[in-house]
Amino acid sequence: MNQRATMRLFGLLGLLVLLGCGYADKHHSKSLCELTFVDSLETRVQDSLFSNVLYSRSQVRDALAQVQDSQYYYRLLALYGKTFFVSSDFDSVFYYHRRVKAFSPKAVRCPRWNSVLAEIYNMEGNVWMQLNRPDSAMMNYKQAYKYCLEGEKLQRLPDICINIADAYLHRGDLAHTASYYRRALFLCDSLNLSEHTKFPVYYGLGQTYMDLRDFDLSNHYYELAEQFFDDMNVGEKWTFLNNRGNYYYYRKDYQEALKYMRRANELVSAHSQMVFEQNFIKVNLGELYVLTDNLDSAQICLDESYRFFQKIQHNSAVYYIETQMIELALKKGNMAQAQKMIARTNPVGHLDANMLTIRNRYLQHYFERTGDYRHAYEYLKCDRRLDDSIRSERVQMRVAELDMRYQQDTIVLRKEIQIQQQAAEVRVLKLNVYIWVLVCVLLVAGTLVIIWYMRKKREFLRERFFRQINRIRMENLRSRISPHFIFNVLGREINQFNGSEEVRNNLMGLVGYLRRSLELTEKLSVPLQDELDFVRSYIDLEKGRLGEGFTSTVTIGDGLDATRIMVPSMIVQIPVENAIKHGLAGKDGAKELVVYVSCQENGICIMVTDNGRGYLSQVPSATHGTGTGLKVLYQTIQLLNAKNKNDKIRFDITNRNDGKAGTQVSVYIPFRFSYDL
């Protein structure tokens, strides 16, 4: 019972583990699916944000209802807030960003979430810049820069540097402005970004040097930026055209400035969501129309932009428009309207020095028209003091910018020198590594060559030794075969000797056979004719033992020259000897032995056929042999075939296949067979 309960408990625990793993896998898969969905949506919204903001906003709103993971939800909420920036609904931007910031302490800190925070702070910096609060904007931009360094979108760092530079530009700190623009260029190069990502830096530097009144350098950077005009999005094109128009405005080329401002106005007019940009460009157009005496057009532009900036409480823009309305009223002769604009309360916030200079000049015009020359003179002096101050400040800024550029160039030069030194050290190390690798490769190659040579030498010596051993073994075996037969024949013939002529002939034949046998056993190959003569001598000696019923034939096929065909020594003798000893000896009745040599394909075929008891190793023969002859023959053929890769000797022993009893030995020897060992 206890064992059964324990098994059930383990089974329950295993089931719980499997369910837990399945839930974890399902949750992980779902999380990955939501991540892919959010990434894809973010890309689509970024692409359509300026062209159709309402569609982009609806896409994000629908996605917010589907996403369940909190971190992905607030990431989408930050993107949702960005859509309101495009339509200049700044209160909604701050509202949704506050919700994301409130969730941030609960979020898992990772590079992806740091990128979300960087985007939020960067966007809020843009809002403060729109509201003419460069100090607040700079604080947000620097927070964005910090989070971006720890995020996954490092390619956004140059854009944030550009925004910081714009904030310094609005504060009038041109030295730091140029510094951050140059840092953005450095980051573009360090991150290996494409060349077209640098054009915002180019027209930013163009504006900076325009404010420093270095028009040549400003024009250089504007021309660099203009090369990438077709690659810019709508917002970037608008910024470039506006800044390029300002360049000609400060050069007092108002007609050229009007051309660029009109292009900018046409561009943003086609995008209804770019409300801020539409009204901003109308302010610039209104001023240019005032300067070129297009008073009706100026009135329309200034009135429309005035209503918009009053509504969003952009005090600096309102103040600037009222300043232009003073001059417009004076040119129209409407003194009451001019007085009304002058009487308005000055706004709270940052005021550009150029704006104050323009206002003082227009106030001077007003008092001159009213005959109050004392106030006109005061504004003239004030304008000169301010102009001197601006000129002095511009000189100081120019010096500071040159000094900062020198420091940056010096730092860059030191880094380049250090990088070059390190690169030289790396090259030396690489060269050393290459040398050692080459040495090691040569050593390994040399070792392999030596090993290969020694192995080949050992194989050659082993093979030569093997050939010598086989040659000695074959000679030894042959020497064992011939005496064995000779002694048997001599014993039998001596016992039968009665002094007759036949015995004498047999003895003479035996002597001849012995002499010939000794000659052949010393050679590895012999002419076919010599081998067959030797076989005939052997058969003649064996006729007496086999009786009158024995018949033998040795035939050579037509077209064969037996004197020129080489065959292994005893290749025919041993099969014939085995046929007589094991097949025909002791057999009753007719005994037949046939040796036939014929031409076959590219060689000769030697057939040794008898009508004996057949090739059955388990059947005892009348005379028992040691099997040494066949062993020698097989070893000889094997040794010769090893040296002849393509043409080989084939040796087969089978029973006759013509319906008769007996053994058939077939030997195929190629014509081009080599006997050189």
Secondary structure, DSSP 8 states (H G I E B T S, - for coil): -HHHHHHHHHHHHHHHHHHHHHHHHHHHHHHHHHHHHHHHHHHHHHHHTTT-HHHHHHHHHHHHTT--SHHHHHHHHHHHHHHHHHTT-HHHHHHHHHHHHHHGGGS---HHHHHHHHHHHHHHHHHHHHTT-HHHHHHHHHHHHHHHHTSS-GGGHHHHHHHHHHHHHHHT-HHHHHHHHHHHHHHHHHTT--GGGGHHHHHHHHHHHHHTT-HHHHHHHHHHHHTTGGGS-HHHHHHHHHHHHHHHHHTT-HHHHHHHHHHHHHHHHT-TT-HHHHHHHHHHHHHHHHHTT-HHHHHHHHHHHHHHHHHTT-HHHHHHHHHHHHHHHHHHT-HHHHHHHHHS---SS---HHHHHHHHHHHHHHHHHHT-HHHHHHHHHHHHHHHHHHHHHHHHHHHHHHHHHHHHHHHHHHHHHHHHHHHHHHHHHHHHHHHHHHHHHHHHHHHHHHHHHHHHHHHHHHHHHHHHHHHHHHHHHHHHHHHHHHHHHHHHHHHH--S-HHHHHHHHHHHHHHHHHHHHHT-SEEEHHHHHHHHHHHHHHHHHHH-TTEEEEEEE-TT--TTT-EEETTTTHHHHHHIIIIIITT--S-EEEEEEEEEETTEEEEEEEE-SS-S-TTS--SS---SHHHHHHHHHHHHHHHH-SSS--EEEEEE-SSSS-SEEEEEEEETT-----
